[in-house]
Amino acid sequence: YRNELLSHLLIALVYAMVAQLELMAKQNFNDTTSRKEYITLTFLQLAFSHFLEEKELAFYADKLHVSIKYLSICVKDTTGHPPTYFLTEFLLDYARNMLANQANSIYDVADNLGFADQYSFSKFFKNKTNVSPSRFRKQIFTTHTI
């Protein structure tokens, strides 16, 4: 449950950050700061809604009417992380939740997340979590509770 708890804490952190950015946007900051915060907030909302279908920053930059470079600058300056970090974390959280359901095969998870094949998904998942999807699944179902 450790990984699941961490992923949910990360999502809670993102929600808290979005709420904080909304609050800060309502306060009187200079135009540059509030514009960057607005772009970051809107990006996070768009990313959360579209991360399964759209994995390219060009989509989000186009929706926000900014360049990819400016989007990256805004998100990095506001959150300390590049926009790709959030797209990856949303994907990983969704993948973990799908893997936690034994009814979903790893192939189904890969297909649902938009990966070309199971190998690509497994490589991505292992690269980001240091554990393969099948090992992750085994860890979840072999965890003993008191």
BELMO-V324666 format. One record per residue. SS is DSSP state (hx for helix, st for strand, lp for the rest). PSI is psi in whole degrees, -180 to 180 (* if undefined). NEAR is the number of other C-alpha atoms within 12 Angstrom. Layout:
ss=SS psi=PSI near=NEAR
ss=SS psi=PSI near=NEAR
This chain:
ss=lp psi=-12 near=21
ss=hx psi=-49 near=13
ss=hx psi=-41 near=24
ss=hx psi=-42 near=25
ss=hx psi=-45 near=15
ss=hx psi=-42 near=17
ss=hx psi=-39 near=25
ss=hx psi=-35 near=21
ss=hx psi=-38 near=17
ss=hx psi=-44 near=21
ss=hx psi=-40 near=25
ss=hx psi=-39 near=17
ss=hx psi=-42 near=18
ss=hx psi=-44 near=28
ss=hx psi=-42 near=20
ss=hx psi=-39 near=17
ss=hx psi=-42 near=23
ss=hx psi=-43 near=28
ss=hx psi=-42 near=21
ss=hx psi=-41 near=20
ss=hx psi=-38 near=30
ss=hx psi=-43 near=24
ss=hx psi=-46 near=17
ss=hx psi=-35 near=21
ss=hx psi=-29 near=25
ss=hx psi=-22 near=17
ss=lp psi=170 near=14
ss=lp psi=98 near=13
ss=lp psi=167 near=16
ss=lp psi=161 near=13
ss=hx psi=-38 near=13
ss=hx psi=-47 near=16
ss=hx psi=-49 near=22
ss=hx psi=-32 near=24
ss=hx psi=-45 near=28
ss=hx psi=-41 near=30
ss=hx psi=-40 near=34
ss=hx psi=-45 near=29
ss=hx psi=-43 near=39
ss=hx psi=-47 near=41
ss=hx psi=-47 near=36
ss=hx psi=-40 near=30
ss=hx psi=-47 near=42
ss=hx psi=-39 near=42
ss=hx psi=-45 near=27
ss=hx psi=-44 near=28
ss=hx psi=-43 near=35
ss=hx psi=-33 near=28
ss=hx psi=-29 near=17
ss=hx psi=8 near=23
ss=lp psi=-25 near=32
ss=lp psi=-37 near=26
ss=lp psi=-36 near=21
ss=lp psi=114 near=25
ss=lp psi=-3 near=27
ss=lp psi=137 near=19
ss=hx psi=-25 near=33
ss=hx psi=-38 near=22
ss=hx psi=-49 near=21
ss=hx psi=-41 near=36
ss=hx psi=-41 near=29
ss=hx psi=-43 near=19
ss=hx psi=-32 near=21
ss=hx psi=-4 near=27
ss=lp psi=42 near=17
ss=lp psi=169 near=23
ss=lp psi=161 near=18
ss=hx psi=-41 near=24
ss=hx psi=-44 near=18
ss=hx psi=-38 near=25
ss=hx psi=-46 near=35
ss=hx psi=-42 near=29
ss=hx psi=-46 near=26
ss=hx psi=-49 near=32
ss=hx psi=-44 near=37
ss=hx psi=-44 near=23
ss=hx psi=-36 near=21
ss=hx psi=-40 near=30
ss=hx psi=-20 near=27
ss=lp psi=-2 near=16
ss=lp psi=148 near=21
ss=lp psi=161 near=25
ss=hx psi=-32 near=39
ss=hx psi=-28 near=27
ss=hx psi=-45 near=24
ss=hx psi=-41 near=35
ss=hx psi=-44 near=33
ss=hx psi=-44 near=31
ss=hx psi=-39 near=34
ss=hx psi=-43 near=34
ss=hx psi=-46 near=36
ss=hx psi=-41 near=36
ss=hx psi=-43 near=32
ss=hx psi=-42 near=27
ss=hx psi=-45 near=42
ss=hx psi=-43 near=39
ss=hx psi=-39 near=27
ss=hx psi=-40 near=27
ss=hx psi=-27 near=35
ss=lp psi=-17 near=27
ss=lp psi=112 near=19
ss=lp psi=-17 near=19
ss=lp psi=-22 near=13
ss=lp psi=121 near=20
ss=lp psi=163 near=19
ss=hx psi=-36 near=32
ss=hx psi=-44 near=24
ss=hx psi=-40 near=23
ss=hx psi=-47 near=35
ss=hx psi=-44 near=30
ss=hx psi=-44 near=22
ss=hx psi=-34 near=23
ss=lp psi=-5 near=35
ss=lp psi=19 near=22
ss=lp psi=151 near=25
ss=lp psi=-37 near=17
ss=lp psi=175 near=18
ss=hx psi=-36 near=23
ss=hx psi=-45 near=19
ss=hx psi=-44 near=21
ss=hx psi=-47 near=30
ss=hx psi=-40 near=31
ss=hx psi=-46 near=20
ss=hx psi=-50 near=25
ss=hx psi=-46 near=33
ss=hx psi=-38 near=20
ss=hx psi=-38 near=15
ss=hx psi=-28 near=20
ss=hx psi=-8 near=25
ss=lp psi=21 near=15
ss=lp psi=141 near=20
ss=lp psi=158 near=25
ss=hx psi=-40 near=37
ss=hx psi=-39 near=28
ss=hx psi=-41 near=20
ss=hx psi=-46 near=31
ss=hx psi=-43 near=28
ss=hx psi=-41 near=18
ss=hx psi=-39 near=20
ss=hx psi=-45 near=25
ss=hx psi=-7 near=16
ss=hx psi=1 near=12
ss=lp psi=127 near=14
ss=lp psi=138 near=9
ss=lp psi=158 near=7
ss=lp psi=* near=3
